[in-house]
Amino acid sequence: MHTSFEVLLLFFTTLVLGATAKFHSTGFVTTADGNQIFYKDWGNRTGTPIVFSHGWPLSSDSWGSQMLFLGQQGYRVIAHDRRGHGHSSQPWDGNKMDTYADDLLALIKHLDLKNAMLVGHSTGGGEVTRFLGRHGTSRVSKAVLIGSITPSLGIPLSVWDDFRVKYRKNRAQLFLDFASGPFFGFDRPGAAISQGLIQEWMQQAFRAGFVNLYDCITEFSETDFTADMKKIDIPVLIIHGAEDEVVPIENTARKGIGLLKNGTLKIYPGGDHGLPQTFSEQVSHDLLEFLKKS
């Protein structure tokens, strides 16, 4: 029999653990090939789930602003670290777009998500698109592609061959040049450069596995998602920066919108590639508006 003190302690412990479980949790899901995918699961557990897929070479941390905002609006917000990125496993094999999509399915099934909205940035947009083309929309009601590589980058492979060489030789310098240059549009005349964004970007990048990021370059630069986009039967919002130097809008968003059955294209004038950070509030509000659309 419990004493009155033990009963009281159990009561308060249950309250604390219950509150923690409701508003903030992290965990891992095991994939079919035995790897561990890290995820954050925040906000209202009974709210509509929103699942975020990040870009190369980042992690779930890149979605902090959007997760905070939408979590405060009563939604359930979930973001994972792609295999090889962030806190997830760094396998030698399986760094492929199909596997990324399968890992995302494992997460969605693990959390038993239904009626979810998927949001993908850059390479994450490819992951979301391949997921929908490969696994269908039975658990998904909407999708958002931000600065997405879909349907294909359309940039000469020689550019990416040179990128790979620079990565192998000195990835630290490549990261610095990329983050302080085209990713956020900081190489444009008159750009308001944020050293904070550059440092945060690099911190996330350095947590990723060397081979994983190297393999992923091939996936985001050479994969064609045309067939996947044609299969999608749910509403899709495409958000793209008009001055995206990394993922040219003419090759991707403007072509992709014509492949969707139910797509909407929103262009950010002056927008760069790192919209979730540089246009964080606008992205958050556009996601909320799209969520509320019937």
N, C-alpha and C positions, 0 to 999 in steps of 0.2 A: 504494500500500500504506500502511495506517495504522501509525503508530508505536505502541509499547506504551502511551505516555501517551494518545494519541488514542483507542485502544481502551478504556482505562480511563475516560476522560472520557465517551465515548459510552455506556458501561455505566451509569455513575452518572446521566447525564442521562436515560436511558431509565427508570431506576428512579424518579427524581423526577417526571418527567412522567406516568409510569404511575400513581403514587400520587395525583398531583393529579387526574388524569382519573377515578380511581375514587372519590375521597372528596369532591370539591368542584369544581363547574364552573358557569359561567354562560354564557349565549349568547342568540342571537336566532333566531327563526324568521320567515320572510317569509310573509305571508298572501296569499290569492288576489288581493286588491286592492292589493298592494305595500307594506303596512305591516309594521313590525318589532315583534314581540312578544318582550319580554325574559322570560327564565326562569332559574330556579335549578334545578340538578339535582345533588342531594347524596346521600350515603350509599352503600349497597351496590348497585352496578349490577346484580347478579344477584338482588337481593331483589325482593319484590313491590312494584310501583310504586304510590305514593300521590300523587295530583295534587290540589293545593289551589287553589281559586278564592276570591279575597278579596271583601270587601264594599265598598260606596261609602263614602267616596272614597279608599280605602286602596290598598295594594299588596301584593306578595308578602311584604314585611317583616312584615306582621301575623301571619304563620304561623310566626315564628321559633321559638317555644317548642315547638310540635308537631313541626316539622321536626327540631329537635335531638333531641327525645326518641325519635321513631320511627326516625330515622337511627341512633341509638345502639342500637336494638333489631334492626338488621340490615335495615331496609327501605330502598327507594329513594324518596326524597322530592323532589317536584318542585312548584314554585309559579311562576306567571307573573304578570306585570303586565297586567291587562286593557288593551286599546287605550285610549289617552287617559290612562292611569294610570301612576304610577311611572316606569320608564325606557323604556316602550314609546312607539311613535309616537303623535302627537296629531292624527289626521285630522279634517277638518271633517265628513266624511260617514262613514256606517257605524257610528254609535254606537247600535246596535240589539241587542236580545237575540238575534235570529237570527245576527247577525254575531259576537257574543261567542261563541256556540256553535260557529260555523264556525272561529273563531280557535283555540278549544280543540281542535277536531278537527285543525287544522293542526299544533298542538304535539304531540299524541298520535301522529300519523303521522310527524312529523319524528323523534321519539325512538323510533318503532316500539314503542310500549308495548302490552302485552297483559296481560289479567287484572288490570287496574288497579282501584284503589278511588278514586273521585272524592269530594272533600270540598269543600263550598261553604258559605260563611257569608253570610247576608243576601242581597244582590244576587248574590253568588257561588252561593248556593243556587238562585237562578233560572237562572243560567247553566248549572249542572250539570243541572238538570231539563230545560231546553230542549235541551241537548245530547243527553240520553237520549231525549227525545221526537222529536228531529229526525234524529239519527244512529244511534240504536239502541244495543245493548249488546254488540256483537261483541267489543269490546276492553276491556269493563268488567265486573267481577265483582260489585262492591258500590258503594253510594253513601251518603254521610252529608250531611244537611242540618242546618245549625246556625243557629238564629235566622233561618230562611229566609223569604223573601217569598212562598213558594208555599203554596197555589195562587193566592192574591191577597191584597193587603194589606187591602182592605175599608175603607180610610180615605177619607173624603170628598175629592174632588179639590180642593175649595176650600182644604183644608189644604196641599196640595202647590203650588197656585197661589201661596199666600202664601209658601211656602218658596222658590219660584223667584224671586219678587220680592226677597226678602231676599238671596238668592244673587247676583242681578244687582247690587244696590245696594252690598253690602258682604260679600263672601263670607268675608273674614277674620273678621268679627264673627260671622257665621253658624257658621263652623267652631268658633270658641271657645265659643259658646253651646251648640252641639251636643255637643262633646266633654266639656265641663265639666258638662253637664246630662244629658239622657236617654240618650245612647249607652251610657254606663257606669253609668247609674242614680245619678250623683253628685248629682242634685237631690232624692233621697229623704231624708227625715229620718234623721239618724244615719249617713248613708253615709260610709264611709272613703274620702275623696277622695285620689286619687293624681295629683299634678301631673306626675309622670313619664309616666303613661299619656296624659294630656291633651296634653303636649308632643310625645310620639311620634306620636300620632294626627294632630296638626296638621302635623307635618313631612311625614308621608306624604301628607296631603291637598294641601298646597301644591305637591307635585311633579306633580299631575294637571293636565291642560289645562282651561282655563276652559269652553270649549264642550263638551268631552267630558263633564264632570261635569254640566253643565246638561242635556244631552240624556239622560243616564243617569237623571236624576230621573223623567222620563216613563216610561222603561223599567221601573224598579223599582216605580213607583206605579200604573201602569195595565195592566201585562201580566197576563193570565190564563193560568195554567199547568195548568188542570184537565185538559185533553186530554193534555198531556205526562205528567202523573202517572199517568193511567190506562193509558198505554202501557208503563210501566216494569215489567220482568219479573224484576228482580234484587232481592236483599235491600237494603232502605234503612233506615238508622237516622236518625230525626229527634230532634235535641237542641234543646230550647228552654227559655229562662228563664221561670219562672212570672210574673215581674214585668217582662217586656220591654216597655218603653214605646214603642219604635220600631216593632216588628213584633208587634202584639197576638197572643198565643197562640191566642185563641179564633177569630180570623179565618184563621189560617194552620196551625199544627201540628195543632191538634185537628181541623180539617177535612181537612187533607192526608193524615193517617194513614188516613182512610177511603177514600181514592182509590187507595191502593197495593195491589198484589197481595201483597206480602210486606214489610210495614213494621213497624217497632218505634218506639214513642215513649218518649223519656226526658225527663222534666221536671226541671229544676234548681230546687228551692225557693229563692226569693229571687233567682233568676238574672236578670240584666239582659240587654241586647242584645249587649254586647261579651264574650261568654263565652270566646272563644279567649285573651283577655287576663285578664279578671277571675277566670275559673275555669280557668286554663290547665292546671294539673296534672290536674284532673278530666277535662277534655276530652281531653287526651293519653291518659290511661289508658282512657277509654271508647272511643277510636278503636282502641287496641291490642286491647282485648277484642273489639271487633266484627271486627277483622281476623282474629283467631284462631278465630272461630266458623266451623264447617263449614257 
